[in-house]
Amino acid sequence: MQFDYIIVGAGSAGCVLANRLSENPNNRVCLLEAGPADNSLFIRIPAGIIMMMRSNARNWRYYTVPQKALNNRQIYIPRGKTLGGSSAVNAMCYTRGHKWDYDHWAELGNKGWGYDDVLPVFKRSEHYEAGESTYHGTGGKLNIADLRFTHPVSRAFVKAGVQAGHPATDDFNNEVQEGMGMYKVNQKDGERCGVAKAYLHPVMDRPNLTIMTNALVNRILFDGKRAIGVEVEHDGQIRTLKADNEVVLSGGAINSPQVLKLSGVGPAAELAEHNIPLVHDLPGVGENLQDHPDALVVHKSLRKDTLSLAPGALMTTGLKGIFNFFYRRTGQLTSNVAEAGGFIKSRPEENIPDLQLHLTAAKLDNHGLNMLFSMGYGYSGHVCILRPKSRGNITLRDGNPRSPALIDPRFLEHPDDMEGMVRGVKAIRKIMAQQALTDWRGEEIFPGKEVQSDEEIRGFLRQKCDNIYHPVGTCKMGSDEMAVVDSELRVHGLEGLRVVDASIMPTLIGGNTNAPTVMIAEKAADAILGQ
């Protein structure tokens, strides 16, 4: 039970670190994951996201505390709990954010994190099937592919966006980002290519790499101010694992601050409240939580070529989909469900896109958990503001590692966020009204034709606004008094401890967060290995 490096969390960051740190056969590496292995068929099948959203075994299934600006509703926060973490349960959309996001990180004092610094790391990490270019690389571990199947309504949505005045694009990851198009996805040969499949599976037989699943870390162990190991509950036993070099925390924006606090690292007053002995007073742990709020404009479909969970539809399209997937790796089961989208400006004065869109070829309500609602034919347009100003936090419920943390993103509490979402609903409604979608356009279910004025849209958002699963920022990188890690992701005031995951983002990037998390882990591995 003695290692050089212990990695807590086998999500997108942890899998990258396990691969990179174990490349040197002299490094003894241990990777700990609270959930089970990623051997579910629903992980392999891209459309299995519909089931993974409901999984109890491989999804933490968190909920926020009541959100004041959303009629005190508790918002569902799905997070992956398996090898690969959320890359095993997400919609596989490969986006990086905008050049401005990373240059902004550098402007905040984080040297080495500007766009010109991170672009080579993104390129190195990927195998872009469309070929190498200024913005893309080949030969990397993370496979980026075109969807093998797209619903006709998804392609019509892109055309409708162009008709509404937005440019078309075939790549959201160039310097411009703006436009309507189909998402590139983390897939290979029609199957999900999550970070575990890309980085971890090929090296699982390395003799210097130990992987422990169903292993919940209770706390990090310290000798004074130096992290020396972890206490973990594994197969019903409490074990102590020692780290000669470093403990690396890669639990994500919810779990990483929770583990730090349970270990005595965080705001002194909060730790005292739960009788946790103080190791280091670090007030920023758990603060600065940011996430993308999301709203849906949902229509019934006049055509029957969208997804439906009705038994009859599943019988006719489902059997064909099963055959096509298992024998040809094509068809509906290779769909990521959120096939089309865009990055657009809600008003001309925006310098860069401030809204992201996803189109789901199905009627959705409450993350698809409302199965009865999804039985008819329809389609749903998601819209989220990309850089919310609301800031929330992660706090402890109690001192029990098995108790979920209290998650409070404070969605739409900043008035600018509410007004941005109002503009977003109007923008996606304009797209939904274009000629390209005429053949599908049935009744608007949400917000509904009775919702027209800005105040009525605000009321709709208070009742229905949700999130699109991109929590970040709770162990932010920086040098100010609320920063948790430095630019090499070492925890301020401590030795032998880093945080490497989306929690280190000082500000939320303008896009999906999985690809940036892989980049963060690649850069951290370089720093740890001195490369």
BELSULNOR-V328314 format. One record per backbone hydrogen bond with DSSP energy under -1.0 kcal/mol. CO is the residue of the C=O (numbers start at 1). NH is the residue of the N-H. E is the energy in kcal/mol with one decimal. If there is no record, write none. Layout:
co:nh:e
CO:NH:E
CO:NH:E
//
This chain:
co:nh:e
1:242:-2.6
3:244:-3.1
4:245:-2.0
4:246:-1.9
5:30:-2.4
6:248:-3.2
7:32:-2.7
8:250:-2.8
10:84:-3.3
11:15:-2.5
12:16:-1.1
13:17:-2.4
14:18:-2.4
15:19:-1.9
16:20:-2.7
17:21:-3.0
18:22:-1.1
20:23:-1.0
24:27:-2.3
28:4:-2.4
28:5:-2.2
29:210:-2.9
30:7:-3.2
31:212:-2.8
32:9:-2.6
33:215:-3.1
35:214:-3.0
36:83:-1.0
40:43:-1.2
40:44:-1.3
41:45:-2.3
44:192:-2.2
45:48:-2.0
46:49:-1.5
47:50:-1.7
48:51:-1.1
48:52:-2.5
49:53:-1.9
51:54:-1.6
58:81:-2.3
62:77:-3.4
67:70:-1.5
67:72:-2.0
70:73:-1.6
73:67:-2.4
75:64:-2.2
77:62:-1.7
79:60:-2.8
82:85:-2.9
84:87:-1.8
85:88:-1.8
86:89:-1.1
86:90:-1.1
92:186:-2.0
98:101:-1.1
99:103:-2.0
100:104:-2.3
101:105:-1.6
102:106:-2.0
103:107:-2.2
104:108:-1.6
105:110:-1.6
106:109:-1.9
109:111:-1.3
110:113:-1.4
114:118:-2.1
115:119:-2.5
118:122:-2.4
119:123:-2.5
120:124:-2.1
121:125:-1.7
125:142:-2.8
126:140:-1.8
127:144:-2.8
128:131:-2.4
136:133:-2.2
137:128:-2.4
142:127:-2.9
144:129:-2.5
145:185:-2.9
151:154:-1.2
151:155:-1.4
152:156:-2.1
153:157:-1.8
154:158:-1.5
155:159:-1.8
156:160:-2.6
157:161:-2.1
158:162:-1.8
159:163:-2.5
160:164:-1.6
161:166:-2.2
162:165:-1.7
167:180:-2.2
176:178:-1.5
179:343:-2.2
180:169:-2.5
181:341:-2.6
184:94:-2.7
185:145:-2.8
185:187:-1.9
186:193:-3.2
188:191:-1.8
191:188:-2.5
194:198:-2.1
195:199:-2.9
196:200:-1.1
196:201:-3.0
200:203:-1.7
201:204:-1.1
203:206:-1.9
206:209:-1.8
208:29:-3.0
210:31:-3.1
212:33:-2.6
216:233:-3.1
219:231:-2.9
221:228:-2.7
221:229:-1.1
223:226:-1.6
225:495:-2.5
226:223:-2.9
228:243:-2.8
229:221:-2.9
230:241:-2.6
231:218:-2.6
231:219:-1.3
232:239:-3.4
233:216:-2.2
234:237:-1.8
237:234:-3.0
239:232:-2.8
241:230:-2.3
242:3:-2.6
246:6:-1.9
247:498:-1.9
248:8:-3.0
249:500:-2.6
252:256:-2.4
255:259:-2.6
256:260:-2.3
257:261:-2.4
258:262:-2.6
259:263:-1.3
260:265:-2.8
261:264:-1.7
264:279:-2.9
264:280:-2.2
266:282:-1.8
267:271:-2.1
268:272:-2.4
269:273:-1.8
271:276:-2.6
272:275:-1.6
280:266:-1.9
282:285:-1.7
284:287:-1.9
286:394:-2.5
289:392:-2.7
290:472:-2.1
292:468:-1.9
294:466:-3.7
295:383:-1.9
297:381:-2.9
298:445:-2.6
298:446:-1.2
299:379:-2.1
300:442:-2.3
310:314:-2.6
311:315:-1.9
312:316:-1.9
313:317:-2.7
314:318:-1.0
317:321:-2.5
318:322:-2.6
319:323:-2.1
320:324:-2.7
321:325:-2.3
322:326:-2.5
323:327:-2.1
324:328:-1.5
324:330:-1.7
325:329:-1.2
331:334:-2.1
332:335:-1.6
333:47:-2.3
336:338:-1.9
337:339:-1.1
337:361:-1.1
339:183:-2.7
340:359:-2.6
341:181:-2.5
342:357:-2.9
343:179:-2.6
344:354:-1.3
344:355:-2.0
347:350:-1.8
354:386:-2.3
355:344:-1.8
356:384:-2.0
357:342:-1.5
358:382:-3.5
360:362:-1.9
360:380:-2.9
361:307:-3.3
365:370:-1.4
366:369:-2.2
369:371:-1.5
370:374:-1.1
372:375:-1.3
374:309:-2.0
377:301:-2.2
379:299:-2.6
380:360:-3.0
381:297:-2.4
382:358:-1.2
383:295:-2.1
384:356:-2.2
392:289:-1.9
393:408:-2.4
395:406:-3.2
400:403:-1.9
406:395:-2.1
407:65:-2.8
408:393:-2.0
410:413:-2.0
414:417:-1.3
414:418:-1.3
415:419:-2.1
416:420:-2.1
417:421:-2.2
418:422:-2.0
419:423:-2.2
420:424:-1.9
421:425:-2.5
422:426:-2.0
423:427:-2.3
424:428:-2.4
425:429:-2.1
426:430:-2.0
427:431:-1.6
428:432:-2.6
429:433:-1.2
431:434:-1.8
434:437:-1.5
435:438:-2.0
437:440:-1.2
437:441:-2.0
440:302:-1.9
443:300:-2.6
446:298:-1.6
448:451:-2.2
453:457:-2.3
454:458:-2.5
455:459:-2.1
456:460:-2.1
457:461:-2.6
458:462:-2.4
459:463:-1.4
460:464:-2.5
461:465:-2.3
466:294:-1.6
472:290:-2.1
474:286:-2.9
476:484:-3.0
476:485:-1.8
480:483:-1.6
484:492:-2.6
485:478:-2.4
486:489:-2.3
489:499:-1.9
490:486:-2.0
491:494:-1.7
495:227:-2.8
496:247:-2.7
497:491:-2.4
498:249:-2.9
501:504:-1.6
502:473:-1.5
502:505:-1.4
503:475:-2.6
504:477:-2.4
509:511:-1.8
513:517:-1.5
514:518:-1.9
515:519:-2.1
516:520:-2.6
517:521:-2.1
518:522:-2.3
519:523:-2.5
520:524:-2.4
521:525:-2.4
522:526:-1.9
523:527:-2.0
524:528:-2.9
525:529:-2.6
526:531:-2.9
//
